Amino acid sequence: KTDILVQNERGENVFIAECKVWGGEAQIHPALDQLLHRYVTWRDEKLAFIIFNKTVKGFSEIIDKAIETVKVHPLCKRFLGKTRDSTASFIFAHPDDPKKEVLIELLMFNCA
């Protein structure tokens, strides 16, 4: 199951999020693939990828690394920009329909 799934009264997905503890850039593409290929239906349009940093110093560098890694994911169509210091928005192609787009919000939290 996904880490966070909110559904409306009809059982339709309203919000889907995948959560990870920062372990380096190598974890980003597999986590995005998990989110996109295992949990998203054609109707889903808004997703979140949440990363928690628990041990690494230099959080600003982690944010930059994460954003650059998300940008080069094969399904990433465009980077919309940073919405806050530790959040960024991206448009991805839906894995089952390249013409369908999904918004993925990257949210990063520093707990170190």
C-alpha positions in Angstrom: 0.0 0.0 0.0 1.0 3.6 -0.5 2.2 5.6 2.5 -0.6 8.2 2.4 -3.9 7.7 0.5 -6.9 9.9 1.0 -10.1 8.9 -0.7 -13.5 10.6 -1.0 -16.8 9.1 0.0 -17.0 7.3 -3.4 -13.7 5.6 -2.8 -11.9 7.7 -5.4 -8.3 8.8 -4.7 -8.0 12.5 -3.7 -4.4 12.5 -2.6 -1.6 10.0 -2.9 1.9 10.4 -1.3 5.0 8.3 -1.1 7.3 9.0 1.9 11.0 8.2 2.2 13.8 8.9 4.6 16.7 10.5 2.7 19.3 7.9 1.7 20.8 9.7 -1.3 19.8 10.4 -4.9 19.8 6.7 -5.8 16.5 6.2 -3.9 14.6 8.9 -5.8 13.8 7.3 -9.1 12.8 3.9 -7.6 10.5 5.8 -5.2 8.9 7.8 -8.0 8.5 4.6 -10.0 6.8 3.0 -7.1 4.4 6.0 -6.7 3.6 6.2 -10.4 3.5 2.5 -11.4 1.9 0.9 -8.4 -0.5 3.4 -6.9 -1.7 5.8 -9.6 -4.8 5.3 -11.7 -5.7 7.2 -14.8 -7.9 9.6 -12.9 -5.2 10.6 -10.4 -3.7 14.0 -11.1 -2.1 15.2 -7.9 0.7 13.3 -6.1 3.3 14.0 -3.5 6.7 12.7 -2.9 7.8 13.4 0.7 11.4 13.1 1.8 12.5 13.3 5.5 16.2 14.1 6.3 17.0 12.6 9.7 20.8 12.6 9.8 22.5 14.5 7.0 23.9 18.0 7.5 23.7 20.6 4.8 20.0 20.3 4.0 20.1 23.0 1.2 22.5 20.7 -0.8 20.1 17.8 -0.3 17.2 19.8 -1.6 19.2 20.8 -4.7 20.3 17.1 -5.3 16.7 15.9 -5.0 15.3 18.4 -7.4 18.0 17.8 -10.0 17.4 14.0 -9.7 13.6 14.3 -10.1 14.1 16.5 -13.2 15.9 13.7 -15.0 13.3 11.0 -14.3 12.2 9.5 -17.7 8.5 10.5 -17.0 9.3 14.1 -15.9 8.0 16.5 -18.5 8.9 19.8 -16.8 10.0 21.4 -13.6 7.5 24.1 -12.6 9.8 25.5 -9.9 10.3 25.7 -6.2 7.2 26.7 -4.4 9.0 27.2 -1.0 12.5 26.6 0.2 12.1 22.9 0.5 9.2 22.1 -1.9 9.1 22.0 -5.7 6.5 21.1 -8.4 6.9 18.9 -11.4 4.7 17.8 -14.3 5.1 14.1 -15.1 3.6 12.0 -17.9 1.2 9.4 -16.6 2.9 6.0 -16.9 -0.1 4.4 -18.8 -0.9 7.4 -21.0 1.9 9.8 -22.1 -0.7 12.5 -23.1 -2.1 12.5 -19.5 -0.2 14.7 -17.1 0.1 14.4 -13.3 1.4 17.0 -10.9 4.0 15.8 -8.4 4.9 18.0 -5.5 8.2 17.2 -3.8 8.2 18.1 -0.1 11.3 17.8 2.0 11.5 18.1 5.7 14.7 18.5 7.7 14.6 16.5 11.0 18.4 16.5 11.6 
